[in-house]
Amino acid sequence: MEMYMPNNERRPVLLIVVGRQRVGKTTFLNTTAQFLHEHGASFEIWDADKLNTTYNMSMFHSAALQPSSSDREDVKEWLEERCADLCETKNNAMLDVGGGDTPLARLVEDVPIVSELENEGIRVVLVHVIGPELADLDYLERFQEESLFAPEATLIVLNSGLILSGRSTEVAFAQIAMHPTVTTAISKGAVMVAMPRLACMSQVTDRGLTFVDAMNGVSKNGQRPLALFDKARVRKWWNQEIPVFYKEGIPEHWLPEINTLSRVPVEEVTKEVRKRGRPSAEASDSP
């Protein structure tokens, strides 16, 4: 018998990010992990992306858990063990599985993992990270049509960092937003949100820096700190745009609970920014 739980009830969260190669899945996860850590949330990081060895979650988060083997069946078994542990501990977790034919894709073909985890009191949140190319909808279309992996908590993240210079988010993602796959998902409860662009993202990640360290001029491994204006770009993005993205764009019960920053209207975020002596988003130029 299935367990009924209200959609807005606070439950342990398993956040899973999927998408094509190079759409920014790890960028989204890394940003999410840093934001949640800064605001007091508790969660595990599962790094099952064994193909990405230069820019993965373990590079930025030393406590990330990794499977000992890269064999697909071994990783699949490791994922099953992690999910079983989650049901016991009732912790929060976020999973990076990479792209392509992943062990997760094989697992969802074998087992209805969404219903099984939901019946154990775990909220499964599936995040589709998408760029402006229609081919980026492949995962969403496949999971929706075949009902392989389509939890109620489905988040469609439009990665504005993939937009060619000079184009607005609305124009760049117009075809995506109107695509039947997206409109059908939204009609079933999916939420679509645009992740704000950081022009110097690669300058931060290539240095292996956290966003707080980057905007404060910290250097690492003998590398030069960020340039003056790049530090300002990170500061504006991290202190103004990112809090609004998480607090206003994503349902709060779809993320691990944060303890030191309450969910407030956008206007209150702007007031707090002004109190700290920084210009408001409305008064600032775009980077």
Backbone as CSV, one residue per row, in Angstrom:
resi,resn,N_x,N_y,N_z,CA_x,CA_y,CA_z,C_x,C_y,C_z
1,MET,0.845,-1.198,0.000,0.000,0.000,0.000,0.877,1.243,0.000
2,GLU,0.602,2.187,-0.898,1.430,3.380,-1.004,1.135,4.344,0.137
3,MET,2.188,5.028,0.565,2.076,6.001,1.639,1.694,7.358,1.064
4,TYR,0.676,8.014,1.612,0.287,9.338,1.143,1.023,10.396,1.962
5,MET,1.631,11.338,1.232,2.303,12.445,1.899,2.003,13.726,1.135
6,PRO,1.628,14.795,1.817,1.339,16.056,1.128,2.554,16.551,0.352
7,ASN,2.292,17.208,-0.793,3.383,17.663,-1.648,4.292,18.681,-0.979
8,ASN,3.724,19.476,-0.061,4.526,20.526,0.566,5.065,20.136,1.937
9,GLU,4.943,18.869,2.290,5.455,18.421,3.586,6.972,18.322,3.549
10,ARG,7.612,18.748,4.639,9.072,18.667,4.724,9.494,17.217,4.916
11,ARG,10.297,16.704,3.991,10.790,15.333,4.034,12.262,15.314,3.655
12,PRO,12.988,14.222,3.954,14.344,14.096,3.431,14.311,14.128,1.907
13,VAL,15.306,14.781,1.326,15.326,14.994,-0.118,16.496,14.248,-0.753
14,LEU,16.208,13.568,-1.857,17.253,13.052,-2.733,17.168,13.839,-4.031
15,LEU,18.149,14.705,-4.257,18.192,15.568,-5.428,19.080,14.916,-6.487
16,ILE,18.507,14.606,-7.627,19.235,13.929,-8.706,19.253,14.834,-9.928
17,VAL,20.432,15.052,-10.478,20.580,15.946,-11.630,20.932,15.135,-12.865
18,VAL,20.184,15.363,-13.953,20.427,14.645,-15.201,20.485,15.642,-16.353
19,GLY,20.976,15.177,-17.485,21.053,16.012,-18.677,22.165,15.549,-19.594
20,ARG,22.219,16.140,-20.768,23.261,15.816,-21.733,24.626,16.263,-21.206
21,GLN,25.661,15.785,-21.881,27.008,16.223,-21.536,27.145,17.724,-21.784
22,ARG,27.845,18.392,-20.895,28.218,19.801,-21.035,27.036,20.776,-21.052
23,VAL,25.977,20.439,-20.311,24.895,21.415,-20.153,24.986,22.143,-18.818
24,GLY,25.945,21.747,-17.968,26.124,22.446,-16.703,25.560,21.731,-15.500
25,LYS,25.444,20.406,-15.560,24.893,19.655,-14.421,25.746,19.836,-13.176
26,THR,27.070,19.672,-13.319,27.949,19.797,-12.157,28.004,21.236,-11.671
27,THR,27.920,22.195,-12.596,27.882,23.604,-12.190,26.666,23.874,-11.316
28,PHE,25.512,23.356,-11.723,24.307,23.532,-10.912,24.464,22.869,-9.556
29,LEU,24.951,21.632,-9.544,25.104,20.908,-8.279,26.117,21.588,-7.366
30,ASN,27.240,22.017,-7.925,28.267,22.672,-7.126,27.734,23.972,-6.520
31,THR,27.022,24.742,-7.321,26.426,25.986,-6.816,25.402,25.689,-5.730
32,THR,24.569,24.677,-5.965,23.545,24.310,-4.985,24.180,23.855,-3.676
33,ALA,25.209,23.022,-3.770,25.876,22.525,-2.563,26.502,23.670,-1.780
34,GLN,27.170,24.590,-2.459,27.796,25.712,-1.759,26.757,26.620,-1.118
35,PHE,25.655,26.875,-1.833,24.598,27.723,-1.274,23.973,27.077,-0.041
36,LEU,23.662,25.784,-0.137,23.028,25.107,0.989,23.969,24.985,2.182
37,HIS,25.248,24.694,1.922,26.226,24.651,3.013,26.302,25.999,3.726
38,GLU,26.351,27.062,2.951,26.479,28.392,3.542,25.283,28.745,4.405
39,HIS,24.135,28.144,4.097,22.928,28.478,4.828,22.454,27.360,5.748
40,GLY,23.400,26.535,6.182,23.155,25.637,7.296,22.473,24.325,6.986
41,ALA,22.306,23.971,5.722,21.649,22.703,5.394,22.609,21.534,5.588
42,SER,22.039,20.378,5.858,22.827,19.157,6.062,22.455,18.149,4.978
43,PHE,23.466,17.607,4.287,23.189,16.657,3.206,24.469,15.932,2.816
44,GLU,24.285,14.804,2.145,25.398,14.056,1.582,25.543,14.392,0.103
45,ILE,26.747,14.244,-0.422,26.992,14.397,-1.854,27.454,13.053,-2.399
46,TRP,26.739,12.563,-3.412,27.104,11.300,-4.054,27.652,11.614,-5.436
47,ASP,28.915,11.363,-5.619,29.570,11.659,-6.891,29.777,10.366,-7.660
48,ALA,28.844,10.081,-8.580,28.932,8.862,-9.383,29.322,9.157,-10.826
49,ASP,29.797,10.377,-11.074,30.231,10.753,-12.415,31.686,10.339,-12.577
50,LYS,31.910,9.120,-12.972,33.269,8.583,-13.056,33.991,8.996,-14.335
51,LEU,33.257,9.552,-15.303,33.889,9.962,-16.554,34.502,11.359,-16.458
52,ASN,33.971,12.175,-15.577,34.452,13.546,-15.438,35.474,13.606,-14.310
53,THR,36.740,13.646,-14.650,37.798,13.624,-13.632,38.435,14.987,-13.409
54,THR,38.106,15.976,-14.249,38.731,17.298,-14.101,37.819,18.298,-13.410
55,TYR,36.510,18.099,-13.521,35.580,19.047,-12.908,34.394,18.261,-12.379
56,ASN,34.565,17.700,-11.178,33.487,16.920,-10.587,33.220,17.402,-9.169
57,MET,32.201,16.847,-8.543,31.809,17.312,-7.212,32.884,17.028,-6.177
58,SER,33.627,15.959,-6.350,34.680,15.629,-5.386,35.807,16.646,-5.402
59,MET,35.989,17.322,-6.528,37.030,18.343,-6.634,36.741,19.519,-5.699
60,PHE,35.471,19.845,-5.534,35.083,21.002,-4.732,34.620,20.623,-3.328
61,HIS,34.257,19.360,-3.123,33.694,18.946,-1.838,34.383,17.655,-1.405
62,SER,35.306,17.778,-0.498,36.138,16.644,-0.102,35.345,15.537,0.571
63,ALA,34.180,15.864,1.127,33.377,14.855,1.823,32.468,14.071,0.870
64,ALA,32.530,14.373,-0.417,31.677,13.668,-1.374,31.994,12.173,-1.386
65,LEU,30.958,11.368,-1.478,31.108,9.916,-1.533,31.220,9.469,-2.982
66,GLN,32.144,8.540,-3.253,32.343,8.021,-4.596,32.371,6.495,-4.588
67,PRO,31.881,5.861,-5.642,32.034,4.406,-5.740,33.499,4.072,-5.970
68,SER,33.927,2.927,-5.465,35.338,2.542,-5.588,35.684,2.044,-6.980
69,SER,34.673,1.656,-7.747,34.897,1.122,-9.085,34.109,1.952,-10.098
70,SER,34.620,2.031,-11.330,33.917,2.734,-12.395,33.085,1.790,-13.261
71,ASP,33.132,0.504,-12.949,32.318,-0.471,-13.679,30.833,-0.129,-13.493
72,ARG,30.081,-0.137,-14.584,28.691,0.308,-14.531,27.855,-0.507,-13.550
73,GLU,28.045,-1.826,-13.536,27.274,-2.660,-12.615,27.672,-2.386,-11.161
74,ASP,28.961,-2.117,-10.936,29.419,-1.787,-9.588,28.825,-0.459,-9.126
75,VAL,28.788,0.521,-10.029,28.220,1.825,-9.680,26.723,1.699,-9.428
76,LYS,26.068,0.892,-10.237,24.629,0.652,-10.039,24.370,0.045,-8.662
77,GLU,25.188,-0.937,-8.278,25.041,-1.551,-6.958,25.333,-0.542,-5.853
78,TRP,26.329,0.315,-6.087,26.673,1.359,-5.107,25.499,2.323,-4.917
79,LEU,24.824,2.680,-6.005,23.663,3.560,-5.915,22.539,2.896,-5.118
80,GLU,22.343,1.615,-5.335,21.326,0.901,-4.568,21.655,0.926,-3.077
81,GLU,22.935,0.751,-2.737,23.350,0.784,-1.332,23.143,2.163,-0.729
82,ARG,23.463,3.201,-1.505,23.284,4.562,-0.993,21.797,4.839,-0.730
83,CYS,20.940,4.413,-1.631,19.504,4.643,-1.457,18.971,3.887,-0.245
84,ALA,19.457,2.663,-0.040,19.038,1.884,1.130,19.473,2.577,2.416
85,ASP,20.700,3.093,2.427,21.187,3.822,3.602,20.352,5.067,3.859
86,LEU,19.963,5.749,2.781,19.182,6.975,2.918,17.836,6.696,3.578
87,CYS,17.243,5.575,3.221,15.964,5.210,3.826,16.110,4.931,5.320
88,GLU,17.292,4.461,5.724,17.547,4.190,7.140,17.867,5.469,7.905
89,THR,18.750,6.285,7.348,19.243,7.457,8.075,18.327,8.662,7.958
90,LYS,17.516,8.695,6.875,16.643,9.842,6.601,17.452,11.130,6.439
91,ASN,18.662,11.001,5.885,19.448,12.177,5.548,18.953,12.771,4.235
92,ASN,19.494,13.953,3.891,19.327,14.518,2.564,20.545,14.134,1.734
93,ALA,20.375,14.095,0.415,21.511,13.772,-0.455,21.300,14.395,-1.820
94,MET,22.407,14.644,-2.522,22.347,15.057,-3.917,23.294,14.188,-4.719
95,LEU,22.848,13.820,-5.922,23.553,12.828,-6.733,23.953,13.415,-8.078
96,ASP,25.235,13.256,-8.421,25.748,13.610,-9.733,26.096,12.310,-10.456
97,VAL,25.380,12.028,-11.555,25.607,10.771,-12.264,26.271,10.969,-13.616
98,GLY,26.483,12.228,-14.013,27.069,12.471,-15.319,26.036,12.321,-16.420
99,GLY,26.521,12.180,-17.664,25.628,12.068,-18.810,25.817,10.749,-19.528
100,GLY,25.053,10.577,-20.608,25.171,9.357,-21.396,24.382,8.203,-20.791
101,ASP,24.797,6.998,-21.103,24.153,5.782,-20.589,24.675,5.517,-19.182
102,THR,24.033,6.127,-18.206,24.520,6.073,-16.834,23.975,4.863,-16.091
103,PRO,24.643,4.471,-14.994,24.104,3.400,-14.145,22.724,3.738,-13.591
104,LEU,22.447,5.039,-13.385,21.120,5.436,-12.919,20.061,5.080,-13.953
105,ALA,20.351,5.337,-15.236,19.392,5.011,-16.289,19.083,3.517,-16.298
106,ARG,20.107,2.712,-16.048,19.887,1.263,-16.001,19.071,0.876,-14.770
107,LEU,19.323,1.567,-13.668,18.618,1.245,-12.430,17.130,1.547,-12.553
108,VAL,16.787,2.703,-13.141,15.373,3.057,-13.232,14.629,2.153,-14.210
109,GLU,15.362,1.490,-15.107,14.721,0.517,-15.985,14.389,-0.778,-15.234
110,ASP,15.156,-1.046,-14.162,14.956,-2.276,-13.390,13.931,-2.113,-12.276
111,VAL,13.954,-0.956,-11.633,13.190,-0.760,-10.399,12.461,0.583,-10.447
112,PRO,11.218,0.651,-9.983,10.518,1.943,-9.879,11.034,2.724,-8.670
113,ILE,12.223,3.293,-8.813,12.898,3.836,-7.636,12.164,5.036,-7.032
114,VAL,11.437,5.798,-7.852,10.719,6.945,-7.302,9.671,6.482,-6.299
115,SER,8.803,5.572,-6.716,7.740,5.122,-5.813,8.307,4.394,-4.598
116,GLU,9.375,3.616,-4.799,9.970,2.897,-3.673,10.527,3.871,-2.633
117,LEU,11.254,4.879,-3.083,11.825,5.851,-2.144,10.738,6.724,-1.526
118,GLU,9.757,7.117,-2.326,8.666,7.936,-1.786,7.907,7.170,-0.709
119,ASN,7.715,5.872,-0.903,7.033,5.061,0.100,7.832,4.953,1.395
120,GLU,9.144,5.176,1.296,10.003,5.173,2.486,10.140,6.564,3.094
121,GLY,9.396,7.530,2.572,9.417,8.879,3.136,10.472,9.790,2.551
122,ILE,11.091,9.407,1.429,12.124,10.230,0.791,11.501,10.963,-0.388
123,ARG,11.711,12.266,-0.455,11.229,13.026,-1.612,12.300,12.996,-2.705
124,VAL,11.965,12.443,-3.853,12.891,12.409,-4.983,12.652,13.651,-5.830
125,VAL,13.693,14.447,-6.002,13.622,15.654,-6.828,14.534,15.442,-8.031
126,LEU,13.941,15.423,-9.210,14.713,15.216,-10.434,14.926,16.558,-11.122
127,VAL,16.188,16.902,-11.326,16.544,18.182,-11.944,17.062,17.920,-13.352
128,HIS,16.384,18.482,-14.334,16.843,18.428,-15.717,17.547,19.754,-16.026
129,VAL,18.849,19.714,-16.228,19.583,20.916,-16.614,19.619,20.963,-18.137
130,ILE,19.201,22.109,-18.688,18.970,22.216,-20.124,19.595,23.495,-20.670
131,GLY,20.225,23.386,-21.826,20.703,24.545,-22.557,19.673,24.951,-23.598
132,PRO,20.006,25.911,-24.468,19.031,26.408,-25.444,18.838,25.528,-26.678
133,GLU,19.568,24.415,-26.794,19.394,23.530,-27.938,18.249,22.543,-27.676
134,LEU,17.427,22.309,-28.680,16.291,21.406,-28.520,16.740,19.992,-28.149
135,ALA,17.936,19.597,-28.609,18.443,18.259,-28.273,18.666,18.104,-26.777
136,ASP,18.752,19.226,-26.050,18.945,19.152,-24.600,17.709,18.632,-23.882
137,LEU,16.600,18.504,-24.610,15.362,17.991,-24.011,15.274,16.473,-24.068
138,ASP,16.303,15.809,-24.604,16.243,14.363,-24.803,15.905,13.607,-23.527
139,TYR,16.605,13.940,-22.420,16.374,13.220,-21.168,14.955,13.449,-20.662
140,LEU,14.504,14.692,-20.685,13.162,15.005,-20.200,12.113,14.273,-21.033
141,GLU,12.288,14.279,-22.342,11.319,13.626,-23.219,11.284,12.119,-22.975
142,ARG,12.461,11.532,-22.856,12.513,10.081,-22.645,11.880,9.686,-21.318
143,PHE,12.265,10.370,-20.249,11.747,10.006,-18.930,10.253,10.267,-18.812
144,GLN,9.769,11.342,-19.448,8.345,11.651,-19.377,7.515,10.670,-20.191
145,GLU,7.944,10.405,-21.435,7.149,9.562,-22.319,7.098,8.117,-21.849
146,GLU,8.232,7.612,-21.392,8.285,6.218,-20.983,7.945,6.038,-19.501
147,SER,7.679,7.152,-18.831,7.372,7.131,-17.392,8.430,6.372,-16.601
148,LEU,9.672,6.440,-17.097,10.759,5.751,-16.409,11.111,6.433,-15.099
149,PHE,11.136,7.756,-15.168,11.664,8.493,-14.019,11.075,9.893,-14.046
150,ALA,9.870,10.026,-13.550,9.165,11.306,-13.624,8.464,11.600,-12.304
151,PRO,9.231,11.922,-11.261,8.607,12.238,-9.977,7.807,13.531,-10.053
152,GLU,6.898,13.715,-9.108,6.124,14.960,-9.075,7.051,16.162,-8.923
153,ALA,8.102,15.986,-8.145,9.061,17.073,-7.942,10.093,17.038,-9.071
154,THR,9.724,17.621,-10.204,10.607,17.698,-11.362,10.948,19.168,-11.619
155,LEU,12.227,19.455,-11.649,12.702,20.826,-11.833,13.433,20.932,-13.166
156,ILE,13.031,21.879,-13.983,13.677,22.132,-15.270,14.502,23.401,-15.127
157,VAL,15.827,23.247,-15.157,16.729,24.387,-14.975,17.281,24.807,-16.327
158,LEU,16.942,26.006,-16.742,17.479,26.573,-17.976,18.806,27.241,-17.631
159,ASN,19.881,26.723,-18.165,21.217,27.227,-17.829,21.550,28.438,-18.690
160,SER,21.378,29.626,-18.126,21.641,30.857,-18.865,23.111,31.027,-19.212
161,GLY,23.976,30.287,-18.541,25.399,30.367,-18.833,25.763,29.822,-20.197
162,LEU,24.835,29.110,-20.850,25.091,28.533,-22.166,24.585,29.419,-23.297
163,ILE,24.025,30.562,-22.954,23.502,31.463,-23.978,24.640,32.225,-24.643
164,LEU,24.580,32.328,-25.956,25.565,33.119,-26.672,25.438,34.579,-26.272
165,SER,26.565,35.264,-26.208,26.590,36.657,-25.759,25.620,37.516,-26.572
166,GLY,24.887,38.366,-25.865,23.989,39.303,-26.524,22.546,38.855,-26.601
167,ARG,22.263,37.589,-26.355,20.888,37.103,-26.419,20.272,37.083,-25.027
168,SER,19.008,37.428,-24.941,18.321,37.382,-23.658,17.892,35.960,-23.351
169,THR,17.635,35.684,-22.079,17.183,34.354,-21.673,15.861,34.006,-22.340
170,GLU,14.951,34.984,-22.412,13.633,34.732,-22.999,13.736,34.332,-24.462
171,VAL,14.589,35.040,-25.213,14.731,34.740,-26.642,15.457,33.411,-26.839
172,ALA,16.548,33.212,-26.096,17.363,32.012,-26.276,16.592,30.736,-25.963
173,PHE,15.703,30.807,-24.966,14.982,29.611,-24.537,13.521,29.592,-25.004
174,ALA,13.177,30.433,-25.959,11.780,30.511,-26.405,11.291,29.177,-26.953
175,GLN,12.093,28.526,-27.803,11.678,27.235,-28.359,11.574,26.162,-27.283
176,ILE,12.495,26.203,-26.332,12.470,25.239,-25.238,11.192,25.411,-24.424
177,ALA,10.878,26.645,-24.054,9.730,26.913,-23.186,8.410,26.511,-23.826
178,MET,8.338,26.582,-25.164,7.086,26.266,-25.858,7.029,24.824,-26.351
179,HIS,8.079,24.065,-26.136,8.116,22.697,-26.641,7.085,21.834,-25.907
180,PRO,6.384,20.951,-26.622,5.361,20.100,-25.983,5.891,19.281,-24.815
181,THR,7.140,18.840,-24.891,7.705,18.067,-23.782,7.735,18.893,-22.509
182,VAL,8.102,20.157,-22.638,8.189,21.046,-21.475,6.796,21.420,-20.977
183,THR,5.908,21.806,-21.882,4.570,22.218,-21.451,3.805,21.062,-20.811
184,THR,4.029,19.841,-21.326,3.388,18.670,-20.711,3.932,18.432,-19.309
185,ALA,5.259,18.530,-19.145,5.862,18.337,-17.826,5.343,19.370,-16.830
186,ILE,5.230,20.618,-17.278,4.744,21.682,-16.391,3.281,21.441,-16.013
187,SER,2.501,20.937,-16.959,1.089,20.656,-16.655,0.946,19.559,-15.603
188,LYS,2.001,18.740,-15.455,1.996,17.670,-14.450,2.660,18.092,-13.141
189,GLY,3.058,19.355,-13.057,3.608,19.858,-11.795,5.066,20.225,-11.816
190,ALA,5.749,20.033,-12.958,7.161,20.422,-13.034,7.301,21.939,-12.919
191,VAL,8.438,22.375,-12.419,8.735,23.796,-12.268,9.922,24.129,-13.152
192,MET,9.812,25.230,-13.904,10.907,25.667,-14.767,11.480,26.968,-14.229
193,VAL,12.797,27.047,-14.174,13.457,28.230,-13.642,14.766,28.436,-14.391
194,ALA,15.155,29.694,-14.578,16.397,30.021,-15.276,17.494,30.301,-14.266
195,MET,18.602,29.582,-14.373,19.751,29.816,-13.507,20.539,30.998,-14.037
196,PRO,20.779,32.019,-13.205,21.469,33.218,-13.696,22.889,32.926,-14.156
197,ARG,23.317,33.679,-15.154,24.620,33.489,-15.774,25.709,34.207,-14.986
198,LEU,26.841,33.526,-14.823,28.044,34.148,-14.274,29.077,34.157,-15.389
199,ALA,29.396,35.343,-15.886,30.249,35.459,-17.072,31.634,34.850,-16.866
200,CYS,32.127,34.902,-15.636,33.475,34.402,-15.362,33.453,33.053,-14.649
201,MET,32.417,32.253,-14.886,32.288,30.965,-14.197,33.539,30.107,-14.373
202,SER,34.037,30.016,-15.601,35.203,29.156,-15.844,36.436,29.652,-15.107
203,GLN,36.532,30.960,-14.889,37.673,31.504,-14.148,37.653,31.040,-12.688
204,VAL,36.446,30.832,-12.160,36.304,30.361,-10.778,36.556,28.859,-10.700
205,THR,35.874,28.105,-11.554,35.963,26.649,-11.457,37.337,26.129,-11.869
206,ASP,37.959,26.769,-12.867,39.299,26.325,-13.279,40.321,26.493,-12.165
207,ARG,40.068,27.429,-11.265,40.962,27.645,-10.123,40.597,26.758,-8.931
208,GLY,39.495,26.026,-9.041,39.064,25.165,-7.943,38.613,25.935,-6.722
209,LEU,38.062,27.142,-6.928,37.670,28.010,-5.823,36.180,27.883,-5.514
210,THR,35.832,28.109,-4.265,34.440,28.333,-3.938,34.084,29.745,-4.381
211,PHE,32.812,30.034,-4.491,32.400,31.355,-4.933,32.728,32.421,-3.888
212,VAL,32.647,32.068,-2.619,32.993,33.011,-1.565,34.488,33.333,-1.626
213,ASP,35.314,32.312,-1.791,36.755,32.558,-1.901,37.073,33.388,-3.144
214,ALA,36.395,33.087,-4.239,36.664,33.799,-5.488,36.369,35.284,-5.359
215,MET,35.239,35.634,-4.761,34.878,37.049,-4.687,35.703,37.788,-3.637
216,ASN,36.326,37.034,-2.722,37.165,37.655,-1.694,38.644,37.677,-2.072
217,GLY,38.963,37.279,-3.296,40.333,37.381,-3.775,41.281,36.311,-3.274
218,VAL,40.745,35.177,-2.846,41.603,34.090,-2.372,42.273,33.415,-3.566
219,SER,43.530,33.046,-3.412,44.229,32.301,-4.454,44.483,30.881,-3.968
220,LYS,44.706,29.959,-4.913,44.874,28.560,-4.571,45.915,27.939,-5.486
221,ASN,46.757,27.090,-4.900,47.764,26.356,-5.667,48.668,27.276,-6.482
222,GLY,48.986,28.426,-5.910,49.908,29.347,-6.561,49.325,30.120,-7.723
223,GLN,48.011,29.972,-7.973,47.384,30.698,-9.078,47.037,32.120,-8.664
224,ARG,46.885,32.981,-9.642,46.495,34.362,-9.365,45.032,34.410,-8.930
225,PRO,44.681,35.305,-8.005,43.271,35.471,-7.667,42.505,36.059,-8.847
226,LEU,41.210,36.058,-8.749,40.386,36.626,-9.799,40.712,38.110,-10.003
227,ALA,40.521,38.561,-11.229,40.718,39.971,-11.540,39.666,40.814,-10.814
228,LEU,39.948,42.087,-10.683,39.115,42.999,-9.901,37.648,42.936,-10.309
229,PHE,37.357,43.103,-11.601,35.970,43.148,-12.031,35.316,41.771,-11.987
230,ASP,36.100,40.714,-12.162,35.541,39.372,-12.025,35.122,39.109,-10.582
231,LYS,35.876,39.607,-9.624,35.469,39.470,-8.220,34.137,40.185,-7.992
232,ALA,33.977,41.348,-8.616,32.723,42.088,-8.481,31.567,41.325,-9.133
233,ARG,31.860,40.681,-10.260,30.820,39.893,-10.935,30.355,38.730,-10.050
234,VAL,31.319,38.021,-9.446,30.962,36.907,-8.569,30.189,37.420,-7.365
235,ARG,30.605,38.545,-6.806,29.957,39.095,-5.608,28.490,39.417,-5.894
236,LYS,28.249,40.074,-7.021,26.860,40.405,-7.372,26.042,39.136,-7.600
237,TRP,26.594,38.193,-8.353,25.889,36.950,-8.682,25.583,36.153,-7.423
238,TRP,26.586,36.009,-6.530,26.430,35.167,-5.342,25.536,35.819,-4.289
239,ASN,25.632,37.119,-4.102,24.898,37.792,-3.036,23.525,38.290,-3.447
240,GLN,23.310,38.489,-4.744,22.033,39.043,-5.182,21.222,38.068,-6.023
241,GLU,21.830,37.516,-7.068,21.059,36.723,-8.017,20.819,35.297,-7.546
242,ILE,21.817,34.680,-6.965,21.682,33.287,-6.545,20.676,33.109,-5.399
243,PRO,20.672,33.973,-4.361,19.639,33.800,-3.324,18.222,33.876,-3.884
244,VAL,17.984,34.778,-4.829,16.659,34.880,-5.431,16.338,33.624,-6.243
245,PHE,17.331,33.102,-6.955,17.144,31.890,-7.751,16.672,30.728,-6.885
246,TYR,17.322,30.511,-5.752,16.950,29.376,-4.903,15.711,29.665,-4.065
247,LYS,15.564,30.865,-3.557,14.482,31.132,-2.613,13.161,31.461,-3.287
248,GLU,13.237,31.947,-4.526,12.005,32.314,-5.218,11.687,31.407,-6.400
249,GLY,12.691,30.727,-6.950,12.456,29.921,-8.136,12.172,28.458,-7.862
250,ILE,12.618,27.951,-6.712,12.518,26.521,-6.421,11.673,26.322,-5.159
251,PRO,10.658,25.466,-5.199,9.877,25.214,-3.979,10.788,24.812,-2.819
252,GLU,10.592,25.428,-1.673,11.524,25.237,-0.568,11.577,23.794,-0.075
253,HIS,10.470,23.048,-0.192,10.466,21.658,0.277,11.112,20.717,-0.736
254,TRP,11.588,21.251,-1.878,12.327,20.443,-2.835,13.827,20.483,-2.570
255,LEU,14.239,21.245,-1.570,15.652,21.347,-1.211,15.830,20.959,0.254
256,PRO,17.029,20.484,0.629,17.301,20.281,2.055,17.032,21.570,2.827
257,GLU,16.508,21.425,4.017,16.100,22.593,4.790,17.286,23.460,5.165
258,ILE,17.153,24.760,4.926,18.194,25.699,5.324,17.810,26.307,6.666
259,ASN,18.825,26.586,7.487,18.585,26.967,8.874,18.867,28.427,9.188
260,THR,19.712,29.065,8.390,20.142,30.412,8.757,19.623,31.489,7.830
261,LEU,18.810,31.114,6.842,18.259,32.106,5.926,16.831,31.717,5.626
262,SER,15.880,32.502,6.149,14.481,32.174,5.956,14.044,32.540,4.546
263,ARG,12.962,31.941,4.133,12.424,32.214,2.808,11.657,33.525,2.873
264,VAL,12.113,34.531,2.151,11.501,35.855,2.198,11.246,36.331,0.778
265,PRO,10.365,37.335,0.633,10.098,37.861,-0.707,11.341,38.484,-1.329
266,VAL,11.321,38.627,-2.647,12.450,39.213,-3.359,12.752,40.612,-2.834
267,GLU,11.694,41.370,-2.511,11.898,42.737,-2.031,12.733,42.756,-0.762
268,GLU,12.537,41.761,0.119,13.303,41.699,1.359,14.755,41.323,1.083
269,VAL,14.983,40.479,0.074,16.355,40.160,-0.302,17.075,41.420,-0.743
270,THR,16.399,42.232,-1.563,16.997,43.474,-2.059,17.302,44.419,-0.903
271,LYS,16.386,44.509,0.065,16.632,45.369,1.228,17.864,44.921,1.995
272,GLU,18.016,43.611,2.160,19.156,43.088,2.895,20.455,43.392,2.156
273,VAL,20.417,43.290,0.836,21.602,43.616,0.033,21.977,45.079,0.232
274,ARG,20.999,45.957,0.239,21.268,47.383,0.429,21.844,47.661,1.813
275,LYS,21.349,46.944,2.823,21.874,47.125,4.180,23.355,46.809,4.251
276,ARG,23.803,45.846,3.421,25.206,45.460,3.431,26.068,46.395,2.588
277,GLY,25.413,47.440,2.058,26.183,48.448,1.353,26.458,48.133,-0.098
278,ARG,25.679,47.209,-0.695,25.862,46.882,-2.098,24.666,47.381,-2.880
279,PRO,24.846,47.768,-4.139,23.708,48.260,-4.933,22.710,47.156,-5.192
280,SER,21.455,47.529,-5.368,20.416,46.560,-5.649,20.571,46.024,-7.058
281,ALA,19.921,44.881,-7.317,20.008,44.281,-8.645,19.432,45.212,-9.697
282,GLU,18.364,45.987,-9.329,17.740,46.878,-10.283,18.661,48.026,-10.655
283,ALA,19.492,48.463,-9.713,20.331,49.621,-9.950,21.662,49.271,-10.538
284,SER,21.972,47.981,-10.637,23.289,47.570,-11.091,23.275,47.228,-12.565
285,ASP,24.399,47.400,-13.205,24.555,46.980,-14.584,24.787,45.490,-14.618
286,SER,24.370,44.855,-15.677,24.640,43.434,-15.831,26.098,43.226,-16.104
287,PRO,26.685,42.123,-15.602,28.089,41.872,-15.827,28.359,41.604,-17.301
